[in-house]
Amino acid sequence: MKIAAVDDEVHVLERFERMVSGIMELDLCGLFETGEQLLNYLKKNSLDAVFLDIEMPSVNGLHLSEQIQNLNENIEIIFVTAFNQYAVEAFELQALDYILKPMTEERLAKSINRLLKTRKNSKLSENIFIQCLGEFEVFLNGEAMTWKNSKAKELLAFLVHKNGVPIGWEKIVDAIWPDFNSEKAQTNFHATTYLLRKRLSEAGISHILECVRGNYRIVTDKVNCDIYQLEETLKNNKMKSKNDLRLIEQMVHKGYMEANGYSWAYPKAAELDILCKSSIK
C-alpha cells in the first residue's frame, strides 16, 4: 500500500518514517513539508493513503484533504494533529482516522490496521445491495452487515430514504431525534455520524456516503437498492417483468422498512402501498 505524509515539521516526518519503515505492507512514497509538494506529486503518481497535519503555515490540512480527494477520491486521509477541535470537521470530510500528537507506535498500529482492513474489504465489497422492503438491511456480497449502533443504521436508512438528495443535519435530527432539544440533537447527530462513517469504512464502503458543505447524501449510483428499482418501475409504468412483479408483491406483503418501525418512513410506505396495489389490479 502506497502512503505519504505531510507535515511542516521535519522532525515529525523523520519520526514517522522510522515508525513505518518496518511495516512490510506499506510503501512510504514521500515525506512532504508542504501541501503543494504533495499535490504536485499526486498529479503524476498514485497513493492509497496520506497522513496529514492540520495546522500548517502554507495550507490548512482540512482544505488540503479536499484538494487531494478532488484529484483522487479513493485516497484515504488520516489526520495527525496536536489539536482535537477539528475532529468533527475531519470526519465530515470522510477521514479514515484522527490521531493526536505525539503519535505513539501503538496508536499508529491501530490506524494502519484500520487502513489495511478498509483496503482489503473495498476489494471484496464490490456488490452492495440495500434492502428496504420488509426490513432495512445492507448486504455486502450476499451477507448482511452487523450494526453495534441502531441509530447509525437508522441514519443510513434515512439517507437511503431520501434517494440521493443532499440533506442538512437539521432535517436529519428532526426526523431521527424529534423529541430532543437542538443542542442535544446536534450532539447525538455528530456522534452517530462518526459511528456511521466508521462502520462504513470498516466495511470498505465509505464511498457510498457523501458530505458536501454540511449536506449528507447516499451516492445512489454506487449501490443497488430494491426501493429504487421499485420506484423506477412505478414511475415508468411499463410492462412488468418477473422481477418488477416480485418487487411489487414484496412491497404489498412486507411493506417499506416496516420491520424497523421508523416513523419518518410511514408516509412513503403508505404512498407506495397504494401505488403497488393499484398497479396489480
C-alpha positions as CSV (number, residue, x, y, z in Angstrom):
1,M,0.0,0.0,0.0
2,K,1.4,3.4,-1.1
3,I,1.4,6.1,1.6
4,A,2.8,9.6,2.1
5,A,2.9,12.1,5.0
6,V,2.7,15.9,5.1
7,D,3.9,18.0,8.0
8,D,5.7,21.3,8.2
9,E,7.9,19.9,11.0
10,V,10.9,17.9,9.6
11,H,11.5,16.0,12.8
12,V,7.8,14.8,12.8
13,L,8.3,13.4,9.3
14,E,11.6,11.8,10.2
15,R,10.0,10.1,13.2
16,F,7.0,8.9,11.1
17,E,9.5,7.4,8.6
18,R,11.2,5.5,11.4
19,M,7.8,4.2,12.7
20,V,6.6,2.9,9.4
21,S,9.9,1.6,8.0
22,G,9.4,-1.9,9.4
23,I,5.8,-2.4,8.2
24,M,6.1,-4.7,5.2
25,E,2.6,-3.9,3.9
26,L,3.4,-0.2,3.5
27,D,5.4,1.6,0.8
28,L,6.4,5.1,2.0
29,C,6.5,7.0,-1.2
30,G,7.0,10.5,0.1
31,L,7.6,12.9,3.0
32,F,6.4,16.4,2.2
33,E,6.8,19.6,4.1
34,T,4.1,21.5,2.1
35,G,0.7,20.6,0.6
36,E,1.9,22.0,-2.7
37,Q,4.7,19.4,-2.9
38,L,2.2,16.6,-2.3
39,L,-0.3,17.9,-4.9
40,N,2.4,18.1,-7.5
41,Y,3.4,14.5,-6.7
42,L,-0.2,13.3,-7.0
43,K,-0.5,14.8,-10.5
44,K,2.0,12.2,-11.7
45,N,1.8,9.4,-9.1
46,S,-0.8,7.4,-7.2
47,L,-1.2,6.9,-3.5
48,D,-3.5,4.8,-1.3
49,A,-3.4,6.9,1.8
50,V,-2.0,10.2,3.1
51,F,-1.1,11.2,6.7
52,L,-1.8,14.9,7.1
53,D,-1.0,17.5,9.7
54,I,-3.8,20.1,10.0
55,E,-2.3,23.4,11.2
56,M,0.5,24.2,8.7
57,P,1.7,27.7,7.6
58,S,1.2,27.1,3.9
59,V,-2.2,25.4,3.9
60,N,-4.8,24.0,6.3
61,G,-4.8,20.2,6.3
62,L,-8.6,20.1,6.1
63,H,-8.5,22.2,3.0
64,L,-5.7,20.1,1.6
65,S,-7.6,16.9,2.1
66,E,-10.4,18.3,-0.1
67,Q,-7.8,19.1,-2.8
68,I,-6.4,15.6,-2.5
69,Q,-9.7,13.9,-2.9
70,N,-10.5,16.2,-5.9
71,L,-7.5,14.6,-7.6
72,N,-8.3,11.1,-6.4
73,E,-11.4,10.4,-4.2
74,N,-10.1,6.9,-3.4
75,I,-7.1,8.2,-1.4
76,E,-7.7,7.6,2.4
77,I,-7.0,10.5,4.7
78,I,-5.6,10.1,8.2
79,F,-5.1,13.4,10.2
80,V,-2.2,13.6,12.6
81,T,-2.5,16.8,14.7
82,A,-1.9,18.3,18.1
83,F,-5.4,19.8,18.2
84,N,-8.6,17.9,19.0
85,Q,-11.1,20.6,18.0
86,Y,-11.0,19.6,14.3
87,A,-12.3,16.1,14.8
88,V,-15.9,16.6,13.8
89,E,-14.9,18.5,10.6
90,A,-12.3,15.9,9.8
91,F,-14.8,13.1,9.8
92,E,-17.3,15.2,7.8
93,L,-14.5,15.1,5.2
94,Q,-14.6,11.3,5.4
95,A,-11.3,11.0,7.1
96,L,-10.4,7.4,7.9
97,D,-8.8,8.3,11.3
98,Y,-7.8,11.2,13.5
99,I,-4.6,10.8,15.6
100,L,-3.5,13.2,18.3
101,K,0.2,14.1,18.6
102,P,2.5,12.9,19.9
103,M,1.7,9.8,17.9
104,T,2.7,6.5,19.6
105,E,3.6,3.3,17.8
106,E,0.6,1.6,19.4
107,R,-1.8,4.3,18.1
108,L,-0.2,4.3,14.6
109,A,-0.6,0.5,14.5
110,K,-4.3,0.8,15.2
111,S,-4.7,3.3,12.3
112,I,-2.6,1.1,10.0
113,N,-4.7,-2.0,10.8
114,R,-7.8,0.0,10.0
115,L,-6.3,1.2,6.8
116,L,-5.3,-2.3,5.7
117,K,-8.7,-3.7,6.7
118,T,-10.5,-1.0,4.8
119,R,-8.5,-1.6,1.6
120,K,-9.0,-5.3,1.8
121,N,-12.7,-5.0,2.3
122,S,-13.0,-2.5,-0.5
123,K,-11.8,-5.1,-2.9
124,L,-14.2,-7.7,-1.6
125,S,-17.2,-5.4,-1.3
126,E,-18.0,-4.8,-5.0
127,N,-21.6,-6.0,-4.6
128,I,-23.6,-3.6,-2.3
129,F,-27.3,-4.3,-2.1
130,I,-29.6,-2.2,0.1
131,Q,-32.9,-3.8,1.1
132,C,-35.8,-1.5,2.1
133,L,-38.7,-3.9,1.6
134,G,-39.6,-5.6,4.8
135,E,-36.6,-4.8,7.0
136,F,-33.8,-2.3,6.2
137,E,-30.5,-4.1,5.7
138,V,-27.3,-3.6,3.8
139,F,-25.8,-6.7,2.1
140,L,-22.2,-7.0,1.1
141,N,-21.6,-9.9,-1.3
142,G,-24.7,-11.5,0.0
143,E,-24.0,-11.1,3.7
144,A,-26.0,-8.7,5.9
145,M,-23.9,-6.0,7.7
146,T,-23.9,-6.1,11.5
147,W,-24.6,-2.9,13.5
148,K,-23.4,-2.1,17.0
149,N,-25.4,1.2,17.0
150,S,-29.0,1.2,15.9
151,K,-29.1,4.9,15.3
152,A,-26.2,4.7,12.9
153,K,-28.2,2.2,11.0
154,E,-31.3,4.4,11.1
155,L,-29.3,7.4,9.9
156,L,-28.1,5.4,6.9
157,A,-31.7,4.2,6.3
158,F,-32.9,7.8,6.3
159,L,-30.4,8.9,3.8
160,V,-31.3,6.0,1.5
161,H,-34.9,7.0,2.0
162,K,-34.1,10.5,0.6
163,N,-32.8,8.9,-2.6
164,G,-29.6,10.8,-3.1
165,V,-31.0,14.2,-2.2
166,P,-28.5,16.2,0.0
167,I,-29.9,16.7,3.5
168,G,-28.6,19.1,6.2
169,W,-28.2,18.0,9.8
170,E,-31.3,20.0,11.0
171,K,-33.7,18.0,8.8
172,I,-32.0,14.7,9.8
173,V,-32.3,15.4,13.5
174,D,-35.9,16.5,13.1
175,A,-36.7,13.0,11.7
176,I,-34.5,10.8,13.9
177,W,-34.5,12.7,17.2
178,P,-37.8,14.7,17.0
179,D,-38.1,14.9,20.8
180,F,-34.6,16.2,21.6
181,N,-33.8,19.9,22.0
182,S,-31.5,21.4,19.4
183,E,-28.2,21.1,21.4
184,K,-28.8,17.5,22.4
185,A,-30.0,16.5,18.9
186,Q,-26.9,18.1,17.3
187,T,-24.6,16.3,19.8
188,N,-26.3,12.9,19.0
189,F,-26.1,13.6,15.3
190,H,-22.4,14.2,15.3
191,A,-21.7,11.2,17.4
192,T,-23.9,9.0,15.2
193,T,-22.4,10.3,12.0
194,Y,-19.0,9.4,13.3
195,L,-20.2,5.9,14.1
196,L,-21.8,5.5,10.7
197,R,-18.7,6.7,8.9
198,K,-16.6,4.3,11.0
199,R,-18.8,1.3,10.3
200,L,-18.9,2.0,6.5
201,S,-15.2,2.5,6.5
202,E,-14.6,-0.8,8.3
203,A,-16.8,-2.5,5.7
204,G,-14.8,-0.8,2.9
205,I,-17.9,1.1,1.5
206,S,-17.3,4.6,2.8
207,H,-17.7,5.9,-0.8
208,I,-21.5,5.4,-0.7
209,L,-21.8,8.3,1.8
210,E,-21.1,11.8,0.7
211,C,-21.0,15.1,2.6
212,V,-20.7,18.4,0.8
213,R,-20.9,21.7,2.7
214,G,-22.6,20.1,5.6
215,N,-25.2,18.2,3.5
216,Y,-25.3,14.4,3.5
217,R,-26.5,12.0,0.8
218,I,-26.2,8.5,-0.4
219,V,-24.4,8.2,-3.7
220,T,-27.2,6.2,-5.4
221,D,-25.2,5.1,-8.5
222,K,-22.8,3.2,-6.2
223,V,-25.4,0.9,-4.7
224,N,-28.2,-1.4,-5.7
225,C,-31.4,-0.8,-3.8
226,D,-34.7,-2.6,-4.1
227,I,-36.8,0.5,-3.4
228,Y,-35.0,2.5,-6.1
229,Q,-35.8,-0.3,-8.6
230,L,-39.4,-0.4,-7.5
231,E,-39.8,3.4,-7.8
232,E,-38.3,3.3,-11.3
233,T,-40.8,0.6,-12.2
234,L,-43.8,2.5,-10.9
235,K,-42.6,5.8,-12.4
236,N,-42.2,4.3,-15.9
237,N,-45.5,2.3,-15.7
238,K,-44.2,-0.1,-18.3
239,M,-45.0,-3.8,-18.8
240,K,-43.8,-5.5,-15.7
241,S,-41.0,-8.1,-15.8
242,K,-41.0,-11.0,-13.3
243,N,-38.5,-9.0,-11.1
244,D,-40.8,-6.0,-11.3
245,L,-43.8,-8.0,-10.2
246,R,-41.7,-9.6,-7.4
247,L,-40.8,-6.2,-6.0
248,I,-44.4,-5.0,-6.1
249,E,-45.6,-8.1,-4.3
250,Q,-42.9,-7.7,-1.7
251,M,-44.0,-4.1,-1.1
252,V,-47.6,-5.2,-0.7
253,H,-46.8,-8.1,1.7
254,K,-43.8,-6.8,3.6
255,G,-44.1,-3.1,3.5
256,Y,-41.4,-0.4,3.3
257,M,-39.0,-0.7,6.2
258,E,-42.0,-1.9,8.2
259,A,-39.9,-4.2,10.5
260,N,-37.8,-1.3,11.7
261,G,-40.6,0.9,12.8
262,Y,-39.1,4.2,11.6
263,S,-41.9,6.8,11.9
264,W,-40.4,9.0,9.3
265,A,-40.9,6.2,6.7
266,Y,-44.6,5.8,7.3
267,P,-45.9,8.4,4.8
268,K,-43.8,6.9,2.0
269,A,-44.8,3.4,3.0
270,A,-48.5,4.4,2.7
271,E,-47.9,6.0,-0.7
272,L,-46.0,3.0,-2.1
273,D,-48.6,0.6,-0.8
274,I,-51.4,2.4,-2.7
275,L,-49.4,2.6,-5.9
276,C,-48.4,-1.1,-5.8
277,K,-51.9,-2.3,-5.0
278,S,-53.3,-0.2,-7.9
279,S,-50.7,-1.5,-10.3
280,I,-51.6,-5.2,-9.8
281,K,-55.4,-4.8,-10.0
